[in-house]
Amino acid sequence: MINDQFSMINQKIITNDSNKYDLEERTAVFAEKVIDFCKKIPQTIITAPILSQLIRSTTSVGANYCEANSAMSGKDFRNKIGICRKEARETCYWLRILARAIPQQKEECRLLWKEAHELLLIFSAITSKKRHRVDN
């Protein structure tokens, strides 16, 4: 059940151009999955701040990627992608903490963490490629 629930996250999401990978859609789907997951978690004095931070960092990934795609300059693009990277890393952190706070949700947290980590790697690669182009 859990694997079916999160299978869309790991599928390639394609736009009208069949060769173009839609990272905006992937980040939006990821945020939706995290929101749906967080709705199932009982709010306690421990979980409430963790859930708030998790939702903020997760939704920020996609929002900043949308901003990066509308950047006015290369510097602005690099800055927004850097924020995406930081927010993806923060999302990994909050998922780790939530898994500790609610051990019965550890497997779902792990699956979401995996997607956050993949996004982190993607944004790190984008950052690395942009730096390389600027340096040369």
FITORBA-970947 format. One record per atom (N, C-alpha, C, O): residue in one letter; x, y, z. Coordinates in steps of 0.02 Angstrom, whole numbers, plus 32768, in hexadecimal, padded with zeros to 4 digits. Example, Ala and Ser with C-alpha at 12.3 -4.5 7.8 and 13.67 -1.06 7.14 Angstrom:
BEGIN
A82947EE48186
A82677F1F8186
A82947F5B8186
A82C87F5A81A7
S82827F908162
S82AC7FCB8165
S82858002818A
S829E80398192
! end
This chain:
BEGIN
M80297FC48000
M800080008000
M802B803F8000
M801F806D7FD9
I805D8041802C
I8087807C802F
I80AC80867FED
I80B180BF7FD5
N80C680507FD0
N80EA80577F91
N80BC80707F5A
N80D280997F31
D807C80597F58
D804D80727F26
D803E80BC7F32
D803980E37F03
Q803880CE7F71
Q802781137F83
Q805C81447F6B
Q804C817C7F58
F809A812F7F6D
F80D0815D7F5C
F80EF814F7F18
F8122816D7F06
S80D181227EF1
S80EF81107EB2
S80F1814B7E81
S811F814F7E59
M80C181787E85
M80C081B17E57
M80FD81DF7E62
M811581FE7E33
I811481E27E9F
I814D820D7EAE
I818A81F77E85
I81AF82217E6C
N819481B67E80
N81D0819D7E60
N81C981917E15
N81F9817C7DF5
Q818E819E7DF9
Q818681977DB2
Q819F81D67D8F
Q819F820C7DAC
K81B481CD7D52
K81C682077D2A
K8187822D7D18
K8157820F7CFE
I8186826C7D24
I814D82967D14
I815F82BC7CD5
I819082E17CD3
I813782B37CA1
I814782CD7C5F
I811783067C4D
I80DC83037C5E
T813183387C2B
T8108836F7C12
T80F1835E7BCC
T80F983257BB5
N80D6838F7BA9
N80C083857B63
N80FA836F7B37
N80F183467B0A
D8135838A7B43
D817183747B1F
D818783337B3F
D819F83337B78
S818082FB7B1D
S818B82B97B3B
S81D182AE7B55
S81DD827E7B7B
N820182D77B42
N824582CE7B5A
N825682FD7B95
N828D82F87BB1
K822983297BA6
K8237835B7BDA
K821D83437C1E
K81E383327C25
Y824983417C4E
Y8238832D7C92
Y821C83697CB7
Y823B839E7CB7
D81E283637CD7
D81C2839B7CF8
D81D0839B7D43
D81AB837D7D6A
L820483BD7D57
L821883C27D9C
L81E883EC7DC5
L81DF83E17E01
E81C7841D7DA5
E819484447DC9
E815C84167DDF
E8145841B7E18
E814683EA7DB4
E811083BC7DC5
E8128838B7DFB
E8102837C7E29
R816483737DF5
R817E83437E27
R818083637E6C
R816E83437E9D
T819783A17E71
T819A83C17EB2
T815583CF7ECE
T814A83CC7F0A
A812583DF7EA2
A80E083EB7EB8
A80C083AA7ED1
A809F83AA7F05
V80CA83747EAD
V80AF83337EC2
V80CE831E7F05
V80AB83057F31
F810E832A7F0D
F812F831A7F4C
F811083427F86
F810283267FBB
A810683827F7C
A80E883AC7FB0
A80A183937FC1
A808E83907FFB
E807B83807F8E
E803883667F9A
E803A83267FC3
E8012831C7FF0
K806982FA7FB3
K807082BB7FD9
K808282C88022
K806882A7804F
V80AE82F8802D
V80C183098072
V808683278097
V807A831680D1
I806183528077
I802683708097
I7FF4833980A9
I7FDA833780E1
D7FE6830C807B
D7FB882D48088
D7FD082AA80C3
D7FA9829680EE
F8010829C80C4
F802E827580FA
F8027829A813D
F8014827B816F
C803682D9813D
C80338301817B
C7FEC83068197
C7FE3830B81D4
K7FBA8305816C
K7F7483078182
K7F6282CA81AC
K7F3582CD81D6
K7F85829381A1
K7F77825581C5
K7F988253820A
K7F8782288234
I7FC7827F8217
I7FED827E8255
I7FC782A5828C
I7FB582DE8281
P7FBC828682C6
P7F9C82AB82FC
P7FC882E58314
P800582DC831D
Q7FAA831E831E
Q7FCF83598335
Q7FD783568381
Q7FA6835483A7
T801583558396
T8026835683DE
T8058838E83E8
T806C83B083B9
I806B83988426
I809D83CB8435
I80E083BC8412
I810683EA8403
I80EC837D8404
I812A836983E1
I8121836E8395
I814C838A8373
T80EB8353837B
T80E4834F8333
T80D183908311
T80E5839C82D8
A80AB83BB8333
A809383F88313
A80CB842382F5
A80C7843682BB
P80FF8433831C
P8134845D82FD
P815C843882C7
P817284578297
I816383F782CE
I818783D1829B
I815F83D1825A
I817B83DC8225
L811E83C4825F
L80F383C48224
L80F384088201
L80F6840C81C4
S80EF843C8229
S80F08480820C
S8130848D81E5
S812E84A681AD
Q8168847C8203
Q81A9848681E2
Q81AF845A81A4
Q81C984708171
L8197841D81A9
L819B83EE8170
L817284088135
L818A840880FD
I8136841F8142
I810C8438810C
I812B847780EE
I812A848080B1
R814684A38118
R816484E180FF
R81A184D280D3
R81A884EF809D
S81CC84A680E9
S8208849780C1
S81F684738081
S82128481804C
T81C884438085
T81B5841C8049
T819484488014
T81A684437FD9
T816584718028
T8143849C7FF7
T817284D17FDC
T816884EA7FA4
S81A384E48002
S81D385167FEC
S81FF84FC7FB3
S821585237F89
V820C84BB7FB1
V8235849E7F7C
V821584AF7F38
V823584CB7F0C
G81D6849C7F30
G81B384A87EF0
G81A984F17EE1
G81AF85067EA8
A819785177F14
A818C855F7F0A
A81CB85817EF1
A81C885AB7EC4
N820385717F0E
N824285907EF8
N825885767EB4
N8279859B7E8F
Y824785387EA4
Y825785207E61
Y822F85457E2C
Y824885567DF7
C81EF85527E3B
C81C6857B7E0D
C81E485C07E05
C81E785DB7DCE
E81FB85DD7E3C
E821C861E7E3A
E825C861B7E10
E826B86497DEA
A828285E67E18
A82C085DE7DF2
A82B185DD7DA7
A82D785F97D7F
N827C85BC7D94
N826A85B87D4D
N825385FB7D31
N825186047CF4
S8243862A7D5D
S822F866D7D47
S826586A07D57
S825886DC7D56
A82A086897D66
A82D686B67D7B
A82E786E87D45
A82E386DA7D09
M82FA87237D5C
M830C875A7D2E
M835587587D18
M8368877A7CE8
S837D87317D3C
S83C4872D7D2B
S83E086EA7D40
S83C086C57D65
G841B86DB7D29
G843D869D7D3D
G844B869D7D88
G844486697DA9
K845D86D67DA2
K846B86DC7DEA
K842C86CD7E12
K842E86AA7E45
D83F386E97DFD
D83B386DD7E1E
D83A186937E1B
D838A86767E4C
F83AB86747DE0
F839D862D7DD8
F83C786037E08
F83AC85D87E2B
R840886107E0B
R843485EB7E37
R842085F37E80
R842285C37EA7
N840C862F7E93
N83F7863C7ED7
N83B986137EE9
N83B785F37F1D
K838786137EBD
K834985EE7EC9
K835685A27ECB
K8339857F7EF4
I8380858A7E9F
I839185427E9F
I83B685317EE0
I83AB84FB7EFC
G83E0855D7EF8
G840285537F37
G83D0854E7F71
G83D985267F9F
I839D85777F6F
I836885747FA2
I834385317F9D
I833385137FD0
C8335851B7F60
C831484DA7F56
C833D84A37F78
C832384777F9A
R837E84A67F6D
R83AC84747F89
R83A984757FD6
R83A584417FF6
K83AC84B17FF2
K83AA84B8803B
K8368849F8057
K8367847D808B
E833184AF8037
E82F0849B804F
E82E6844F8049
E82C684308073
A830184318014
A82FE83E8800D
A832683C68046
A831083948062
R835F83E38056
R838883C8808D
R836383CF80CF
R836383A180F8
E8343840980D9
E831C84138117
E82E283E2811B
E82D283C98151
T82C283D480E3
T828B83A480E1
T82A3835F80F7
T8281833D811D
C82DE834B80E0
C82FB830B80F6
C8303830B8141
C82F482D98162
Y831B8342815D
Y8324834781A5
Y82E2833D81CA
Y82DE831581F8
W82AF836381B6
W826F835F81D9
W824F831A81D2
W822E83038201
L825782F9819A
L823D82B58193
L8261828581C2
L8242825781DE
R82A1828E81CA
R82C7826581FA
R82AD826F8241
R82A3823F8266
I82A382AD8253
I828B82BD8297
I824582A382A1
I8235828882D7
L821A82A9826F
L81D682908275
L81D58244827C
L81AC822982A1
A820182228258
A820581D9825E
A821781C582A5
A8201819182BE
R823F81ED82C6
R825281DF830C
R821781EE833A
R820B81C9836A
A81F38224832C
A81BB82388356
A818182088351
A815D81FC8382
I817781EB8316
I813F81BC830A
I815A817E82E7
I8156817782AA
P81768150830E
P8195811582F1
P816880EB82C4
P818080CB8295
Q812780EB82D1
Q80F980C482A7
Q80F380E18261
Q80D880BF8235
Q810A811D8256
Q8108813C8213
Q814D813D81F2
Q8158815F81C0
K817B8117820F
K81C0811881F6
K81C7810581AD
K81EE81238188
E81A180D38197
E81A780BC8151
E818F80F28121
E81AF80FE80EE
E815781128130
E813F81498104
E817181838104
E817E81A180D0
C818C8192813F
C81BF81C78143
C81FB81B68119
C821881E180F7
R820F8177811A
R8249816080F3
R823D816980A9
R826A817F8084
L820181578091
L81F2815F804A
L81F181A88035
L820A81BA8000
L81D481D2805F
L81D4821A8050
L821B82368054
L822E8260802B
W8242821F8085
W82888235808B
W82AE8224804C
W82D7824C8034
K82A181E98030
K82C481D47FF3
K82B682057FBA
K82E482187F95
E8278821A7FB3
E8267824A7F7E
E8288828E7F8C
E82A282AE7F5E
A828682A47FCA
A82A682E47FDB
A82F182E17FCC
A830E83117FB3
H830F82A87FDB
H835782A07FCE
H836582A07F83
H839782BD7F6D
E833B82807F5C
E834382817F13
E833E82C97EF9
E836582DD7ECD
L830E82EF7F12
L830883357EFE
L8347835C7F12
L835F83867EEC
L8360834F7F4E
L839E836F7F64
L83D783617F33
L83FD838E7F22
L83DD83237F1E
L841183117EEE
L840783337EAB
L843883497E8B
I83C983387E95
I83BB835A7E56
I83CF83A37E59
I83F083BD7E2D
F83BA83C57E8F
F83CB840C7E95
F841584177EA0
F843184497E8A
S843683E87EC1
S847F83EC7EC8
S84A183E67E84
S84D184097E76
A848783B97E5A
A84A483B17E17
A849983EF7DED
A84C684057DC9
I845E840D7DF2
I8450844B7DCD
I848084827DE4
I849D84A67DBB
T848984887E25
T84B684BA7E41
T84FD84AE7E29
T852084DD7E17
S8512846F7E29
S8555845E7E14
S8560846D7DCA
S859584887DB7
K852F845E7DA0
K8535846C7D58
K853784B77D4B
K855E84CE7D21
K850F84DC7D6F
K850E85257D65
K855185447D7B
K856B85717D5A
R856C852B7DB4
R85AD85457DCB
R85E385377D98
R860D85617D89
H85E184F97D7C
H861484E57D4C
H861085127D0E
H864485267CF3
R85D585227CF7
R85CD854C7CBC
R85E685937CCA
R860485B27C9E
V85D985AC7D06
V85EE85EF7D18
V863A85F27D1F
V865986247D0B
D865785BD7D3C
D869F85BC7D47
D86C785B77D06
D870085CF7D03
N86AB85997CD3
N86D085907C94
N86CA85CB7C66
N86E685CA7C30
! end
